[in-house]
Amino acid sequence: MENNEAVMTVIDMTRYAGRLKDPVLASAVREAGLKYHLAFALGANLNRPPGERDQAIIAQQNEVAKTSLEAIRRASNRLDSIERRLRP
């Protein structure tokens, strides 16, 4: 990511989740943040030439990225739901 502010927001998601009163939104934000950290950690283990990379780690990183995106989608959907409720 090129935008440093966006990077820091993602890194701090788990901390921000604790400030959210809505349990569904807090859970989704926390999960997205934790999955981001796990995907980054897995990626750090792939710093070698493509032919030497562990395919199991790549598969695990892809799965983590997928579940992180699902958590982000849940958070976004929850925000939309809250907004619709507040602004009928």
mmCIF file of the C-alpha atoms, coordinates in Angstrom:
data_MODEL
# 
_entry.id   MODEL 
# 
loop_
_atom_site.group_PDB 
_atom_site.id 
_atom_site.type_symbol 
_atom_site.label_atom_id 
_atom_site.label_alt_id 
_atom_site.label_comp_id 
_atom_site.label_asym_id 
_atom_site.label_entity_id 
_atom_site.label_seq_id 
_atom_site.pdbx_PDB_ins_code 
_atom_site.Cartn_x 
_atom_site.Cartn_y 
_atom_site.Cartn_z 
_atom_site.occupancy 
_atom_site.B_iso_or_equiv 
_atom_site.pdbx_formal_charge 
_atom_site.auth_seq_id 
_atom_site.auth_comp_id 
_atom_site.auth_asym_id 
_atom_site.auth_atom_id 
_atom_site.pdbx_PDB_model_num 
ATOM 1  C CA . MET A 1 1  ? 0.000   0.000   0.000  1.00 0.00 ? 1  MET A CA 1 
ATOM 2  C CA . GLU A 1 2  ? 1.274   3.414   -0.857 1.00 0.00 ? 2  GLU A CA 1 
ATOM 3  C CA . ASN A 1 3  ? -0.950  5.441   1.449  1.00 0.00 ? 3  ASN A CA 1 
ATOM 4  C CA . ASN A 1 4  ? 0.736   5.425   4.872  1.00 0.00 ? 4  ASN A CA 1 
ATOM 5  C CA . GLU A 1 5  ? -2.438  6.587   6.623  1.00 0.00 ? 5  GLU A CA 1 
ATOM 6  C CA . ALA A 1 6  ? -4.421  3.683   5.157  1.00 0.00 ? 6  ALA A CA 1 
ATOM 7  C CA . VAL A 1 7  ? -1.694  1.235   6.179  1.00 0.00 ? 7  VAL A CA 1 
ATOM 8  C CA . MET A 1 8  ? -1.744  2.498   9.752  1.00 0.00 ? 8  MET A CA 1 
ATOM 9  C CA . THR A 1 9  ? -5.548  2.232   9.863  1.00 0.00 ? 9  THR A CA 1 
ATOM 10 C CA . VAL A 1 10 ? -5.374  -1.429  8.865  1.00 0.00 ? 10 VAL A CA 1 
ATOM 11 C CA . ILE A 1 11 ? -2.585  -2.126  11.340 1.00 0.00 ? 11 ILE A CA 1 
ATOM 12 C CA . ASP A 1 12 ? -4.587  -0.500  14.157 1.00 0.00 ? 12 ASP A CA 1 
ATOM 13 C CA . MET A 1 13 ? -7.907  -2.227  13.317 1.00 0.00 ? 13 MET A CA 1 
ATOM 14 C CA . THR A 1 14 ? -7.724  -4.568  16.282 1.00 0.00 ? 14 THR A CA 1 
ATOM 15 C CA . ARG A 1 15 ? -7.271  -1.610  18.630 1.00 0.00 ? 15 ARG A CA 1 
ATOM 16 C CA . TYR A 1 16 ? -10.114 0.312   16.984 1.00 0.00 ? 16 TYR A CA 1 
ATOM 17 C CA . ALA A 1 17 ? -12.406 -2.710  17.276 1.00 0.00 ? 17 ALA A CA 1 
ATOM 18 C CA . GLY A 1 18 ? -12.327 -2.400  21.049 1.00 0.00 ? 18 GLY A CA 1 
ATOM 19 C CA . ARG A 1 19 ? -13.830 1.068   20.791 1.00 0.00 ? 19 ARG A CA 1 
ATOM 20 C CA . LEU A 1 20 ? -16.881 -0.039  18.801 1.00 0.00 ? 20 LEU A CA 1 
ATOM 21 C CA . LYS A 1 21 ? -20.093 -0.631  20.743 1.00 0.00 ? 21 LYS A CA 1 
ATOM 22 C CA . ASP A 1 22 ? -21.769 -2.736  18.049 1.00 0.00 ? 22 ASP A CA 1 
ATOM 23 C CA . PRO A 1 23 ? -20.637 -6.331  18.673 1.00 0.00 ? 23 PRO A CA 1 
ATOM 24 C CA . VAL A 1 24 ? -21.074 -7.489  15.061 1.00 0.00 ? 24 VAL A CA 1 
ATOM 25 C CA . LEU A 1 25 ? -19.084 -4.576  13.683 1.00 0.00 ? 25 LEU A CA 1 
ATOM 26 C CA . ALA A 1 26 ? -16.418 -4.884  16.392 1.00 0.00 ? 26 ALA A CA 1 
ATOM 27 C CA . SER A 1 27 ? -15.989 -8.595  15.701 1.00 0.00 ? 27 SER A CA 1 
ATOM 28 C CA . ALA A 1 28 ? -15.674 -8.093  11.946 1.00 0.00 ? 28 ALA A CA 1 
ATOM 29 C CA . VAL A 1 29 ? -13.165 -5.235  12.318 1.00 0.00 ? 29 VAL A CA 1 
ATOM 30 C CA . ARG A 1 30 ? -11.105 -7.219  14.841 1.00 0.00 ? 30 ARG A CA 1 
ATOM 31 C CA . GLU A 1 31 ? -11.051 -10.301 12.597 1.00 0.00 ? 31 GLU A CA 1 
ATOM 32 C CA . ALA A 1 32 ? -10.034 -8.255  9.546  1.00 0.00 ? 32 ALA A CA 1 
ATOM 33 C CA . GLY A 1 33 ? -7.178  -6.675  11.498 1.00 0.00 ? 33 GLY A CA 1 
ATOM 34 C CA . LEU A 1 34 ? -5.917  -9.971  12.877 1.00 0.00 ? 34 LEU A CA 1 
ATOM 35 C CA . LYS A 1 35 ? -6.090  -11.621 9.450  1.00 0.00 ? 35 LYS A CA 1 
ATOM 36 C CA . TYR A 1 36 ? -4.138  -8.704  7.958  1.00 0.00 ? 36 TYR A CA 1 
ATOM 37 C CA . HIS A 1 37 ? -1.343  -9.261  10.483 1.00 0.00 ? 37 HIS A CA 1 
ATOM 38 C CA . LEU A 1 38 ? -1.332  -13.004 9.806  1.00 0.00 ? 38 LEU A CA 1 
ATOM 39 C CA . ALA A 1 39 ? -1.242  -12.497 6.018  1.00 0.00 ? 39 ALA A CA 1 
ATOM 40 C CA . PHE A 1 40 ? 1.665   -10.078 6.437  1.00 0.00 ? 40 PHE A CA 1 
ATOM 41 C CA . ALA A 1 41 ? 3.552   -12.514 8.682  1.00 0.00 ? 41 ALA A CA 1 
ATOM 42 C CA . LEU A 1 42 ? 3.019   -15.348 6.225  1.00 0.00 ? 42 LEU A CA 1 
ATOM 43 C CA . GLY A 1 43 ? 4.160   -13.130 3.371  1.00 0.00 ? 43 GLY A CA 1 
ATOM 44 C CA . ALA A 1 44 ? 7.346   -12.288 5.246  1.00 0.00 ? 44 ALA A CA 1 
ATOM 45 C CA . ASN A 1 45 ? 8.182   -15.996 5.076  1.00 0.00 ? 45 ASN A CA 1 
ATOM 46 C CA . LEU A 1 46 ? 7.966   -15.882 1.285  1.00 0.00 ? 46 LEU A CA 1 
ATOM 47 C CA . ASN A 1 47 ? 10.930  -13.550 0.748  1.00 0.00 ? 47 ASN A CA 1 
ATOM 48 C CA . ARG A 1 48 ? 12.805  -15.883 -1.557 1.00 0.00 ? 48 ARG A CA 1 
ATOM 49 C CA . PRO A 1 49 ? 12.866  -16.559 -5.282 1.00 0.00 ? 49 PRO A CA 1 
ATOM 50 C CA . PRO A 1 50 ? 9.498   -17.785 -6.668 1.00 0.00 ? 50 PRO A CA 1 
ATOM 51 C CA . GLY A 1 51 ? 10.797  -21.298 -7.323 1.00 0.00 ? 51 GLY A CA 1 
ATOM 52 C CA . GLU A 1 52 ? 11.848  -21.711 -3.670 1.00 0.00 ? 52 GLU A CA 1 
ATOM 53 C CA . ARG A 1 53 ? 8.633   -20.481 -2.037 1.00 0.00 ? 53 ARG A CA 1 
ATOM 54 C CA . ASP A 1 54 ? 6.695   -22.909 0.133  1.00 0.00 ? 54 ASP A CA 1 
ATOM 55 C CA . GLN A 1 55 ? 3.400   -23.600 -1.632 1.00 0.00 ? 55 GLN A CA 1 
ATOM 56 C CA . ALA A 1 56 ? 1.697   -24.480 1.662  1.00 0.00 ? 56 ALA A CA 1 
ATOM 57 C CA . ILE A 1 57 ? 2.482   -21.013 3.035  1.00 0.00 ? 57 ILE A CA 1 
ATOM 58 C CA . ILE A 1 58 ? 1.215   -19.414 -0.174 1.00 0.00 ? 58 ILE A CA 1 
ATOM 59 C CA . ALA A 1 59 ? -2.033  -21.384 0.068  1.00 0.00 ? 59 ALA A CA 1 
ATOM 60 C CA . GLN A 1 60 ? -2.409  -20.418 3.724  1.00 0.00 ? 60 GLN A CA 1 
ATOM 61 C CA . GLN A 1 61 ? -1.771  -16.751 2.939  1.00 0.00 ? 61 GLN A CA 1 
ATOM 62 C CA . ASN A 1 62 ? -4.397  -16.848 0.173  1.00 0.00 ? 62 ASN A CA 1 
ATOM 63 C CA . GLU A 1 63 ? -6.940  -18.379 2.555  1.00 0.00 ? 63 GLU A CA 1 
ATOM 64 C CA . VAL A 1 64 ? -6.186  -15.767 5.220  1.00 0.00 ? 64 VAL A CA 1 
ATOM 65 C CA . ALA A 1 65 ? -6.563  -12.974 2.657  1.00 0.00 ? 65 ALA A CA 1 
ATOM 66 C CA . LYS A 1 66 ? -9.910  -14.419 1.580  1.00 0.00 ? 66 LYS A CA 1 
ATOM 67 C CA . THR A 1 67 ? -11.244 -14.603 5.134  1.00 0.00 ? 67 THR A CA 1 
ATOM 68 C CA . SER A 1 68 ? -9.954  -11.094 5.815  1.00 0.00 ? 68 SER A CA 1 
ATOM 69 C CA . LEU A 1 69 ? -11.893 -9.783  2.825  1.00 0.00 ? 69 LEU A CA 1 
ATOM 70 C CA . GLU A 1 70 ? -14.990 -11.607 4.080  1.00 0.00 ? 70 GLU A CA 1 
ATOM 71 C CA . ALA A 1 71 ? -14.589 -9.876  7.472  1.00 0.00 ? 71 ALA A CA 1 
ATOM 72 C CA . ILE A 1 72 ? -14.209 -6.510  5.751  1.00 0.00 ? 72 ILE A CA 1 
ATOM 73 C CA . ARG A 1 73 ? -17.369 -7.244  3.757  1.00 0.00 ? 73 ARG A CA 1 
ATOM 74 C CA . ARG A 1 74 ? -19.239 -8.101  6.985  1.00 0.00 ? 74 ARG A CA 1 
ATOM 75 C CA . ALA A 1 75 ? -18.065 -4.861  8.582  1.00 0.00 ? 75 ALA A CA 1 
ATOM 76 C CA . SER A 1 76 ? -19.112 -2.868  5.539  1.00 0.00 ? 76 SER A CA 1 
ATOM 77 C CA . ASN A 1 77 ? -22.513 -4.562  5.426  1.00 0.00 ? 77 ASN A CA 1 
ATOM 78 C CA . ARG A 1 78 ? -23.004 -3.882  9.132  1.00 0.00 ? 78 ARG A CA 1 
ATOM 79 C CA . LEU A 1 79 ? -22.151 -0.207  8.666  1.00 0.00 ? 79 LEU A CA 1 
ATOM 80 C CA . ASP A 1 80 ? -24.657 -0.037  5.801  1.00 0.00 ? 80 ASP A CA 1 
ATOM 81 C CA . SER A 1 81 ? -27.287 -1.664  8.016  1.00 0.00 ? 81 SER A CA 1 
ATOM 82 C CA . ILE A 1 82 ? -26.633 0.766   10.864 1.00 0.00 ? 82 ILE A CA 1 
ATOM 83 C CA . GLU A 1 83 ? -26.789 3.714   8.482  1.00 0.00 ? 83 GLU A CA 1 
ATOM 84 C CA . ARG A 1 84 ? -30.114 2.529   6.986  1.00 0.00 ? 84 ARG A CA 1 
ATOM 85 C CA . ARG A 1 85 ? -31.535 2.158   10.495 1.00 0.00 ? 85 ARG A CA 1 
ATOM 86 C CA . LEU A 1 86 ? -30.419 5.639   11.518 1.00 0.00 ? 86 LEU A CA 1 
ATOM 87 C CA . ARG A 1 87 ? -31.500 7.300   8.250  1.00 0.00 ? 87 ARG A CA 1 
ATOM 88 C CA . PRO A 1 88 ? -34.683 5.571   7.086  1.00 0.00 ? 88 PRO A CA 1 
# 
